[in-house]
């Protein structure tokens, strides 16, 4: 159990909530709900809730976590993250060095012209198809430690791939959410901590997302890619979790009938 991370998560989720106008218009000096309001909604004493937010309370029970999840309007991903921070879910087994299932590799191959790759919880790119290599980079020529979406974004960001106006920082926040969830699943993983420090020093958006404890998944990102032969491409990057694994499938697609779709077909 990480009392400090648990306290920070509870406090930030409380501060992110908008008060119910029906509960009165009393002046507020701090954002979000007050501690006493959350305590009332969760059916617990104010003093106990205060101790939780100050990292002074013992491990909360599953019933308390369920009540807090309802009071704070947490999503399913946030409820799982809360349970892991509270030590109610054992650390996940280390799958960083597990092989890629054969059916996952077949899926990549059968996607044909759709660029796609598989990433693990550390954001390592563990498998890819020919279209992804033609679109992004020759992954096989990179050192193993650089075949990582975080490190590639630092290396290639702004040159090969960028976000359209209004979507700046979304990839950084997506990465922060995924690594924050992974760090709760693998609290002793040194590599995850190194990645977090590396990206936080590079990206203010990542650092903000990490501080916010936002673990809600972002499944689709809009991206602009500059390809040396195909030119400017406007693509959607879509992420799907492969059932029964810790792997995520990332695919790049374009609007049907668009110039970007026609360009992708030439890969």
C-alpha positions as CSV (number, residue, x, y, z in Angstrom):
1,X,0.0,0.0,0.0
2,X,1.3,3.5,-1.0
3,X,-0.3,5.8,1.5
4,X,1.2,8.9,-0.1
5,X,-0.1,8.0,-3.6
6,X,-3.4,7.0,-2.2
7,X,-3.8,10.2,-0.4
8,X,-2.8,12.3,-3.4
9,X,-5.2,10.4,-5.7
10,X,-8.2,10.9,-3.3
11,X,-7.4,14.6,-2.9
12,X,-7.0,15.2,-6.6
13,X,-10.2,13.3,-7.5
14,X,-12.1,15.3,-4.9
15,X,-10.8,18.6,-6.1
16,X,-11.7,17.7,-9.7
17,X,-15.4,17.3,-8.9
18,X,-17.9,20.0,-9.5
19,X,-20.2,20.7,-6.5
20,X,-23.9,20.1,-6.9
21,X,-25.6,23.5,-7.3
22,X,-28.6,22.1,-5.4
23,X,-26.4,21.7,-2.3
24,X,-26.2,25.5,-1.8
25,X,-24.1,28.4,-3.0
26,X,-21.8,28.8,0.0
27,X,-18.5,30.5,-1.0
28,X,-15.7,28.1,-1.6
29,X,-12.0,28.8,-1.1
30,X,-10.8,25.5,-2.7
31,X,-11.8,23.7,-5.9
32,X,-14.1,20.7,-6.0
33,X,-16.0,19.2,-3.1
34,X,-15.1,19.7,0.5
35,X,-13.9,16.8,2.6
36,X,-17.1,16.8,4.7
37,X,-19.2,16.5,1.5
38,X,-17.3,13.5,0.2
39,X,-17.4,11.9,3.7
40,X,-21.2,12.4,3.8
41,X,-21.6,10.9,0.3
42,X,-19.4,7.9,1.3
43,X,-21.0,7.4,4.6
44,X,-17.9,7.8,6.7
45,X,-16.7,10.2,9.3
46,X,-15.0,13.5,8.3
47,X,-12.0,12.7,10.5
48,X,-11.4,9.3,8.8
49,X,-11.6,10.8,5.3
50,X,-9.2,13.5,6.4
51,X,-6.8,10.9,7.7
52,X,-7.0,9.1,4.3
53,X,-6.1,12.3,2.5
54,X,-3.3,13.0,4.9
55,X,-1.8,9.5,4.5
56,X,-2.4,8.8,8.2
57,X,-5.2,6.2,8.0
58,X,-4.8,2.4,8.0
59,X,-5.5,0.4,4.9
60,X,-9.2,1.0,3.8
61,X,-11.5,-2.0,3.4
62,X,-13.0,-3.0,0.0
63,X,-16.3,-1.6,1.3
64,X,-14.7,1.8,2.1
65,X,-13.1,1.9,-1.4
66,X,-16.4,1.1,-3.0
67,X,-18.1,3.9,-1.1
68,X,-15.3,6.3,-2.1
69,X,-15.5,5.2,-5.7
70,X,-19.2,6.1,-5.7
71,X,-18.8,9.4,-3.9
72,X,-15.9,10.5,-6.1
73,X,-17.7,9.3,-9.3
74,X,-14.7,7.2,-10.3
75,X,-14.6,5.3,-13.6
76,X,-13.9,1.6,-13.7
77,X,-10.2,2.3,-14.5
78,X,-10.0,4.7,-11.6
79,X,-11.7,2.2,-9.2
80,X,-9.1,-0.4,-10.1
81,X,-6.3,2.1,-9.7
82,X,-7.7,3.1,-6.2
83,X,-7.8,-0.6,-5.1
84,X,-4.2,-1.1,-6.2
85,X,-3.0,2.0,-4.4
86,X,-4.8,0.8,-1.3
87,X,-3.2,-2.6,-1.5
88,X,-6.4,-4.5,-2.0
89,X,-5.1,-6.0,-5.3
90,X,-1.8,-7.8,-5.3
91,X,1.0,-6.6,-7.6
92,X,0.7,-8.0,-11.1
93,X,3.2,-10.6,-12.2
94,X,6.1,-9.3,-14.2
95,X,5.3,-9.8,-17.9
96,X,7.9,-7.5,-19.3
97,X,10.0,-10.4,-20.7
98,X,7.1,-12.6,-21.7
99,X,6.9,-13.5,-25.3
100,X,4.3,-12.2,-27.8
101,X,1.5,-14.7,-28.3
102,X,1.4,-16.3,-31.7
103,X,-2.2,-15.3,-32.3
104,X,-1.2,-11.6,-31.6
105,X,1.5,-11.8,-34.2
106,X,-0.9,-13.4,-36.7
107,X,-3.3,-10.5,-36.0
108,X,-0.6,-8.0,-36.8
109,X,0.2,-9.7,-40.1
110,X,-3.4,-10.0,-41.1
111,X,-4.0,-6.3,-40.7
112,X,-2.2,-6.0,-44.0
113,X,-2.0,-2.3,-45.1
114,X,-3.1,-1.0,-41.6
115,X,0.1,0.1,-39.7
116,X,0.0,-1.5,-36.3
117,X,2.2,-2.5,-33.4
118,X,2.0,-4.0,-30.0
119,X,3.1,-2.3,-26.8
120,X,3.6,-3.6,-23.3
121,X,3.0,-1.9,-20.0
122,X,6.4,-0.2,-20.0
123,X,5.4,1.3,-23.4
124,X,7.9,-1.0,-25.2
125,X,7.1,-1.8,-28.8
126,X,7.4,-5.6,-28.8
127,X,6.0,-6.4,-32.3
128,X,5.0,-4.6,-35.4
129,X,3.9,-5.2,-39.0
130,X,5.6,-4.1,-42.2
131,X,3.2,-1.2,-42.7
132,X,4.1,0.3,-39.3
133,X,7.8,0.1,-40.1
134,X,7.2,1.8,-43.4
135,X,5.1,4.5,-41.9
136,X,7.0,5.4,-38.7
137,X,10.5,4.0,-38.6
138,X,12.5,0.8,-39.0
139,X,12.0,-0.5,-35.5
140,X,14.3,-3.5,-36.1
141,X,17.3,-1.0,-36.6
142,X,16.7,0.6,-33.2
143,X,18.4,-0.5,-30.0
144,X,15.9,-2.5,-27.9
145,X,15.7,0.2,-25.2
146,X,14.7,2.8,-27.8
147,X,11.8,0.7,-29.2
148,X,9.6,2.5,-26.7
149,X,6.7,4.9,-27.5
150,X,7.9,7.4,-24.8
151,X,11.5,7.5,-26.0
152,X,10.4,7.7,-29.7
153,X,8.1,10.6,-28.9
154,X,11.1,12.4,-27.4
155,X,13.3,11.5,-30.3
156,X,10.8,12.1,-33.1
157,X,8.3,14.5,-31.7
158,X,7.7,17.6,-33.8
159,X,9.7,16.1,-36.7
160,X,7.8,13.0,-37.8
161,X,4.6,13.1,-35.7
162,X,2.7,16.0,-34.1
163,X,-0.8,16.7,-32.8
164,X,-3.3,18.9,-34.7
165,X,-4.4,22.2,-33.2
166,X,-6.5,21.6,-30.1
167,X,-5.1,18.2,-29.4
168,X,-1.6,19.2,-28.2
169,X,-0.5,17.2,-25.2
170,X,-3.0,14.4,-25.6
171,X,-0.3,11.7,-26.3
172,X,1.6,12.9,-23.3
173,X,-1.5,12.6,-21.1
174,X,-2.3,9.2,-22.6
175,X,1.2,8.0,-21.7
176,X,0.9,9.4,-18.2
177,X,-2.3,7.6,-17.6
178,X,-0.9,4.3,-18.9
179,X,2.3,4.5,-16.9
180,X,0.5,5.6,-13.8
181,X,-1.7,2.5,-14.0
182,X,1.3,0.4,-14.7
183,X,3.2,1.8,-11.7
184,X,0.3,0.8,-9.5
185,X,0.3,-2.7,-11.0
186,X,4.1,-3.0,-10.7
187,X,5.1,-0.7,-7.7
188,X,8.7,-2.1,-7.6
189,X,9.4,-1.7,-11.3
190,X,12.5,0.5,-11.6
191,X,12.2,0.9,-15.4
192,X,8.7,2.5,-15.2
193,X,10.1,5.0,-12.7
194,X,13.0,5.9,-15.0
195,X,10.6,6.4,-18.0
196,X,8.3,8.7,-15.8
197,X,11.3,10.8,-14.8
198,X,12.6,11.0,-18.4
199,X,9.3,12.0,-20.0
200,X,8.3,14.4,-17.1
201,X,11.6,16.3,-17.7
202,X,10.7,16.5,-21.4
203,X,7.0,17.2,-21.4
204,X,5.0,19.6,-19.1
205,X,1.8,17.9,-20.3
206,X,3.1,14.5,-19.2
207,X,4.2,15.9,-15.8
208,X,0.8,17.5,-15.3
209,X,-1.0,14.3,-16.2
210,X,1.2,12.3,-13.9
211,X,0.5,14.7,-11.0
212,X,-3.2,14.5,-11.6
213,X,-3.3,10.7,-11.2
214,X,-5.6,10.6,-14.3
215,X,-5.7,6.9,-15.3
216,X,-8.8,7.1,-17.6
217,X,-7.8,5.6,-20.9
218,X,-7.7,7.6,-24.1
219,X,-8.4,5.2,-26.8
220,X,-8.1,7.4,-29.9
221,X,-5.6,10.2,-30.8
222,X,-5.6,12.4,-33.9
223,X,-2.0,12.7,-35.3
224,X,-0.3,14.5,-38.1
225,X,2.6,12.5,-39.7
226,X,5.2,13.8,-42.1
227,X,6.3,10.9,-44.3
228,X,9.4,11.4,-46.6
229,X,7.5,9.9,-49.6
230,X,3.8,10.2,-48.8
231,X,3.9,13.7,-47.5
232,X,1.5,15.0,-44.8
233,X,-0.9,12.5,-43.3
234,X,-3.8,13.0,-41.0
235,X,-4.4,9.8,-39.0
236,X,-6.2,8.4,-36.0
237,X,-4.1,6.3,-33.6
238,X,-6.5,3.8,-32.0
239,X,-5.5,1.7,-29.0
240,X,-7.1,-1.6,-28.0
241,X,-6.3,-3.9,-25.1
242,X,-5.8,-7.5,-26.2
243,X,-7.9,-9.8,-24.0
244,X,-5.9,-12.1,-21.7
245,X,-2.7,-10.1,-22.0
246,X,-1.0,-6.9,-20.9
247,X,-0.5,-5.9,-24.5
248,X,-2.2,-3.1,-26.3
249,X,-2.7,-3.0,-30.1
250,X,-2.0,0.4,-31.6
251,X,-3.4,1.0,-35.2
252,X,-3.1,4.0,-37.5
253,X,-6.1,4.6,-39.8
254,X,-7.4,7.4,-42.0
255,X,-10.8,8.7,-42.9
256,X,-12.2,6.5,-45.7
257,X,-11.9,8.3,-49.1
258,X,-9.5,10.9,-47.8
259,X,-6.1,11.7,-49.3
260,X,-4.4,10.2,-46.2
261,X,-6.3,6.9,-46.8
262,X,-5.1,6.9,-50.4
263,X,-1.6,7.5,-49.2
264,X,-1.7,4.8,-46.6
265,X,-2.7,2.3,-49.3
266,X,0.6,3.0,-51.0
267,X,2.8,1.8,-48.1
